[in-house]
Amino acid sequence: MNSYKRIFSRFYAVYFNYNQYITKTSKDIKILFMESLKINNFDENLSNSIINNCTIQKDKILKICGKYQKRQEGSIDKLLSIILYTAISEFLLNKTDYKIIISEYIKITIFIHPTGKEFIKSILHSIFNDM
């Protein structure tokens, strides 16, 4: 339970930092990612790869594609946590359906929906406990 609270305090900090990002344009999403990556001291080359391959489609699917052949220790976990923070902050801001697809090296799809707060909690709890 302590780890659960710690996780949520971290993502709420991200949420409040990003309360100015209301729109869902591709540009705003990229800014959001870049700020999150800087905050988390993420590898610059990998950051650029993520940003350059980040697109938002008409059906509100944020698709993140990148080449992650070189895996740094913990980098995939950190990337996943950044994506989760971003998705959840967007969900809280917009109260809308949100679907994330991460392709290539990472094979995971995360669905977030308006009634999905318990779902979000379970996703965070299970993923971060596995780190």
C-alpha positions as CSV (number, residue, x, y, z in Angstrom):
1,M,0.0,0.0,0.0
2,N,2.9,2.4,0.7
3,S,4.3,1.8,-2.8
4,Y,0.8,2.5,-4.2
5,K,0.6,5.9,-2.5
6,R,4.1,6.7,-3.6
7,I,3.3,5.9,-7.2
8,F,0.1,8.1,-7.1
9,S,1.9,11.0,-5.5
10,R,4.4,10.9,-8.3
11,F,1.8,10.8,-11.0
12,Y,-0.2,13.6,-9.4
13,A,2.9,15.8,-9.4
14,V,3.1,15.2,-13.2
15,Y,-0.6,15.8,-13.5
16,F,-0.5,19.2,-11.8
17,N,2.6,20.2,-13.8
18,Y,0.8,19.5,-17.0
19,N,-2.6,21.1,-16.2
20,Q,-1.9,23.7,-19.0
21,Y,-2.0,21.0,-21.7
22,I,-5.7,20.7,-22.4
23,T,-5.7,20.1,-26.1
24,K,-4.9,16.8,-27.8
25,T,-2.9,18.1,-30.7
26,S,0.2,16.2,-31.8
27,K,2.4,19.2,-31.0
28,D,1.0,19.4,-27.4
29,I,1.5,15.7,-26.8
30,K,5.1,16.0,-28.0
31,I,5.7,18.9,-25.7
32,L,4.2,16.9,-22.9
33,F,6.5,14.0,-23.6
34,M,9.6,16.1,-23.9
35,E,8.9,17.8,-20.5
36,S,8.3,14.4,-18.9
37,L,11.5,13.0,-20.4
38,K,13.5,16.0,-19.1
39,I,12.0,15.7,-15.6
40,N,12.9,12.0,-15.6
41,N,16.5,12.6,-16.9
42,F,15.8,10.2,-19.7
43,D,18.4,9.4,-22.3
44,E,18.4,12.2,-24.9
45,N,18.8,10.1,-28.0
46,L,16.0,7.8,-26.9
47,S,13.9,10.8,-26.0
48,N,14.4,12.2,-29.5
49,S,13.4,8.8,-31.0
50,I,10.2,8.7,-29.0
51,I,9.3,12.3,-29.8
52,N,10.0,11.9,-33.5
53,N,7.8,8.8,-33.7
54,C,5.0,10.0,-31.5
55,T,1.7,10.7,-33.4
56,I,-1.8,11.2,-32.3
57,Q,-4.5,9.9,-34.7
58,K,-8.1,11.0,-35.3
59,D,-9.6,8.2,-33.1
60,K,-7.6,9.4,-30.1
61,I,-5.0,6.8,-30.3
62,L,-1.5,7.9,-29.3
63,K,0.9,5.7,-31.1
64,I,4.5,5.6,-30.0
65,C,6.9,3.9,-32.2
66,G,10.7,3.7,-31.7
67,K,13.7,1.6,-32.2
68,Y,14.9,0.3,-28.9
69,Q,17.5,-2.2,-30.0
70,K,19.9,-1.1,-27.3
71,R,18.3,-1.6,-23.9
72,Q,19.8,0.4,-21.1
73,E,19.2,-1.0,-17.6
74,G,15.8,0.1,-16.5
75,S,15.1,2.2,-19.6
76,I,12.1,0.3,-20.7
77,D,10.5,0.5,-17.2
78,K,11.2,4.2,-17.1
79,L,9.7,4.7,-20.6
80,L,6.6,2.7,-19.5
81,S,6.3,4.8,-16.4
82,I,6.5,8.1,-18.4
83,I,3.9,6.8,-20.9
84,L,1.6,5.9,-18.0
85,Y,2.0,9.2,-16.3
86,T,1.3,11.0,-19.6
87,A,-1.8,8.9,-20.4
88,I,-3.2,9.2,-16.9
89,S,-2.7,13.0,-16.7
90,E,-4.3,13.3,-20.1
91,F,-7.2,11.1,-19.0
92,L,-7.7,13.2,-15.8
93,L,-7.6,16.5,-17.8
94,N,-9.9,15.5,-20.6
95,K,-12.2,13.0,-19.0
96,T,-12.2,11.1,-22.3
97,D,-11.4,7.8,-23.8
98,Y,-7.7,7.3,-24.3
99,K,-5.8,4.5,-25.9
100,I,-2.1,4.1,-26.1
101,I,-0.3,1.7,-28.4
102,I,3.4,1.1,-28.0
103,S,4.8,-0.8,-30.8
104,E,8.1,-2.5,-31.9
105,Y,10.3,-3.3,-29.0
106,I,7.6,-3.0,-26.4
107,K,4.5,-4.9,-27.0
108,I,1.8,-3.5,-24.8
109,T,-1.6,-1.7,-25.2
110,I,-3.1,0.4,-22.5
111,F,-6.8,1.4,-22.6
112,I,-8.1,4.2,-20.3
113,H,-11.7,5.2,-20.2
114,P,-13.9,7.6,-18.3
115,T,-15.0,5.1,-15.7
116,G,-11.6,3.5,-15.5
117,K,-10.2,4.9,-12.3
118,E,-10.1,1.5,-10.6
119,F,-8.6,0.1,-13.8
120,I,-5.8,2.8,-13.7
121,K,-5.1,2.0,-10.1
122,S,-4.8,-1.7,-10.9
123,I,-2.5,-1.1,-13.9
124,L,-0.2,1.2,-11.9
125,H,-0.2,-1.2,-8.9
126,S,0.6,-4.3,-11.0
127,I,3.2,-2.7,-13.3
128,F,5.1,-0.8,-10.7
129,N,5.2,-3.7,-8.3
130,D,6.9,-5.8,-11.0
131,M,9.7,-3.3,-11.5
